[in-house]
Amino acid sequence: MSTRSERRADPAADGEGRVLAPHRPGGIMAIGGAEDKLDDKVILATFVQLAGGRSARIAILPTASSIESAGERYKALFLGLGAAHAEVVYLADRRDADADTAAAQIGEATGVFLTGGNQMRLAAIVGGTRAMHAIRRRHAAGAVVAGTSAGASILSSHMVAFGASGPTPRQRMAHVSAGFGLVPDVIVDQHFRQRDRIGRLLALVAASPGLLGLGVDEDTAALFDPDGALEVLGRNSVTIVDGSQAVSDVFRVKGHGPITVSGALLHVLTPGRRFDLSTRRLLDD
């Protein structure tokens, strides 16, 4: 088991605590789920390239999934896309996630991939463990970290744990818990338009207007670079809700009542478009 001092280790260190040469943080890919695995595989191929292409070493965490073969399927896909090495990191419980083995496997990775499934399972097993801190250290040292569906939700500091669908924001429509904190001041939702989740994202932003709401469609990814820009990849779109200038009656609404939200800025970004997260503006072509 880890000690408190181990958990406060230098962020630019590997899974064994060895200090690495200074690096820029790696990219972050929040994938909306159901990404193409049969044709061009644009999103998954981009992940492999960001991880180093033919020298990529990828750690796959299928913890969120109840499908036993999920990790092996992604392993075959990444190897088929040219990665030098791909390893499935099986974490059945928190003891596994706090073990030396998991930290060492993640500590060698140039890319970490979190599969879809149940984000509460992922948070409950991995949150706060040595495995989570190893992911954060590898990202700080330059590794790319990607998550699809549930794996996308947990990338941010505030994670959508579960909630209801629908176009109208309502009180208690969604529940939030702690994520891995790789993308600060953002809350990520996935399967966005396909599951009609605009209402719950508006409700979350109304309650926490300092957060930028990010809804990622299926077969689409939001790629965060170290300079604070977001780029859209894939087939559909990314919806951004900026509530910094909005007003709402969220603090008055009781039960599951509807919430009024006025003045929120809505951005719908198609593939290839870029967005500055600090100024909250579309970047010029």
PyMOL commands that set and color helices and strands:
alter all, ss='L'
color gray80, all
select helices_A, chain A and resi 4-7+42-50+53-55+70-80+94-97+100-107+119-126+130-140+150-153+198-207
alter helices_A, ss='H'
color red, helices_A
select strands_A, chain A and resi 28-31+57-61+85-88+111-114+144-148+158-163+174-178+186-190+212-216+220-224+229-234+238-242+247-248+261-262+265-269+274-276+281-282
alter strands_A, ss='S'
color yellow, strands_A
deselect
rebuild
show_as cartoon
